[in-house]
């Protein structure tokens, strides 16, 4: 893999980290609005957040192992693009099961981010 200039890599990682947290962190504060708009009860709201959190947590180790074989940067890019697409798809849902599917997708794509930059940054910054 070609080594980028570290002074350009660190701002890219910071921007990726920021965009990751904006996309995934906005779910919980918006949950009351989602609950009201879709007429969900508290159990269904818990299923939504749990589907995201469980897929996010369980996906990190296998994705990190996969990234060690395939390369970290492409997996990070795929993950950030996937979060974006899953967020856009979430805005078009009109049923509870569709939201659960989008939240699971966001969790799995979100899992591509947190474990990988910590492994990637020492390659570029001594």
N, C-alpha and C positions, 0 to 999 in steps of 0.2 A: 504494500500500500504506500502511495506517495505521501510523504510527510508535508503537511501544511505548515505555514509559518505560525508559531504558537500565538503570536499577538493577534492573529485573525481567528484562531480556533476557539480561544476562550470566549470572546463575545458571541460566537456562534452557539457554543454550548449554553451560555447564559440565556440567549434568546430562545433556544430550544426548551430549556428548563422552564422559562417563564410561560411560553405558549402551552407547554404540557400542563402546567398547574392551572392556567386560566381555563383550558378546555375541560379538565377533570374536576377542578375545584369549584366550579360554578354549579355543579349538580345539586349539592346539599342545600345551598341557600335558595335555589329555585324550586326545591321540592314542595313547599306549600302551594306555590302557584301551579305546579304540575298536578298536585293532588286536587286542587280546586277545579282546574280546567277539565280534567278527565274524570272527575267524580270518584277518585280512588279513596279507599279507606286506609287506615294506618298500616294494616297488615300488607296491603299491596305496595304501599310506599316503602315499607321495610324490605320487601322482595326486590324492588328496583335497586335500592342502594346496596343490598346484600349481593345481588347479581353482579354489580360492578365491582364491589370490593373483593368478592371471592375469586372472580375471574382475574382480577388484577393481581391478587396475591399468589394464586396457584400458577399463573402464567409466567412469573418472573424467572424462576429457576430453569424450566425447559427452554425458554427463549434465550436466556443467557448462555446456556450450553450450545444451542443452535448458533448463536452469534459468534461464539468462539471458533466455530468451524467455517462460517460463511463470511464473517467480517462484521465489525460493529457498526460502522457508519451507515451502510445500506439498511441494516435492521432498524436503526434509529430513524432514518428518513421514512422507511415504510411505516413505522409505528406512528410517527407524527402525522403522516398523510392519512393513515387509517383512522386516527382519532378525529381528524377533521371530517372525513367522509362519514364516520359513524355519528358525529354531532349533527351534520347536515341531514342525515337520514332520520335522526331523532326528531328533528323539527317537522318532518312530514308524517310522523306516525299518527294513527287515529285509534289504535287499540292497545290495550295493556300488554299483550304478548309481543307486539312489535317493539314497544318500549323496552321490554325485558331483553329482547334480542339485541337491540342497539346498545343497551347498557353493558351487556356481556361483551359485545364487540369492542366497545370503548375500553373496558377493563383489560381485554387481551392485547389490544393495540397499545394501551397505556403501559402495560407490563414490559414493552420493548424499551422503554426509556430509562427507568430508574437504575437498573442494574448495570447498564452498559456504559454511560459516560464516565463512570468512576474507573472503569477498566481502560477506556479510550484515552483519557487525558494524560496519564503518565507516558504514553507512547510519544506524545508531542511535546510535553513540558517536563524537562528533566528536574 
